[in-house]
Amino acid sequence: MKKFASVPAYLRAVPPAPRAALQKLRKTIKAAAPEATEVISYGIPMFKHHGMLVGYAAFKDHCSLFMSTNITKALKKQLASYATSKGTIRFTADKPLPATLVRKLVKARIAQNEHKR
């Protein structure tokens, strides 16, 4: 696994099409979770807010958004057109996650983390 010093360094290493999808995802997450901090953890970009909030990454044939299994189960209907497994939502650069869905996922995750506090 390649080590990255920062989120921008990670994104620079991603090919253009998935990079654009991840940059849009990053911007949406930042807007939905303005108090969250960005870090590199497990080699990928993550947002933290009272614990891990969400993470994202690019792979050869898809991108992924990582979060709580409980939330992906709770929003199963909204995620029906995406491949999911446990706390992972997979999407492609040409079919990125809609901003409204990302905001809903992030807000649910914030509430979950704050509730645990």
N, C-alpha and C positions, 0 to 999 in steps of 0.2 A: 504494500500500500504506500503510495506516495505521500509524503508529508507536506502540508501547506502551512505557511506562516500566518495567512490571513484569508478571509473570505474573498477579497478581490484576487488574490493569488490563485485560489481554487478556481474561480470563475474564468480567469485568463487561460487556464489549462483545458477548459471545456470547449469542444468544437462550436462554431458559430450558432447553428440552429438551436441546439439544446441550451446553449449559454443564454440566448435571448429569452427562452421560456423560463429559465431559472432566474434571470434578472427581473422579469416581470413578477414571478412568484415571490422573490425576495422583497420587492417594493410593496406588494400587497400585504405580506406578512408584517413588514415594518409599520405600515399604516394601521393595521389591525391591532398591533401590539407595540405601541410606541415606547413603552417602558422596558421592553425586553432587550437583552444584550445579545450581540452576535459573537459566536465563538466557533472555532474549529474543534470538533470532538469526534473521535473515531474516524478521523480523516475527512470529515465532511462538514459543511456549514450547518450550524444549529443556532436556534434562538433559545435563550433561557429566560424564564420568569418564574421565580419560586420553584426552580427545578427545570428539567428539560421541557421545552414547550413543543417545538417542531424542528425537524431537520430535513434537509433535502440533498439530492445528489443526482448526478448524471451517470448513466451507464451506457454500454454500447448501443442498445436498441431502445432504451426508454429512460425516463427520469422518474424519480420517486420522491414522495413526501412522506416523512416518517412522523408518527405521533401515537397517541394512546389507542390501544385496541378497543377500549370501551367507546370511544368517540367514533371510530370507523364502523363499529357495530351499530351504534345509535343512528348514524346517518347513512345506513346501508342503501336506502332507496335513492338518495341523492348521488351516491357513488356507484350506482348500478352500471353505468356505462364505462367504468374504469376497472382495471384489474386490481384487486385488493387481496391482501393476506395479512392477518393479524393487524399490526399497526402501520402497514405500508399501503400507500396508494400509488399505483404506477400509471404514468401517462407519457405520451409522446410529445415531441416538440411541435408537431403539427396539430395536436389536439391537447393543448395545455388545460390545466384545471381553470375553470372560470373564477374570476376574482370574487364574485359573490359567494361561491362555495368555499373558497380559501378563507375568506373573512369569517364565515360561519364556523368552519373547523377550528380556526385559531381562537376565536372568541370562546368556543366551547372548551378548548384546552386551557385557556387562561382561567376560566371559571373553575375547571377541575383542579388546577394547581392551587388556586387561591383557597378553594374549599378544604384542601388537604392541610393547609397551613394551620 
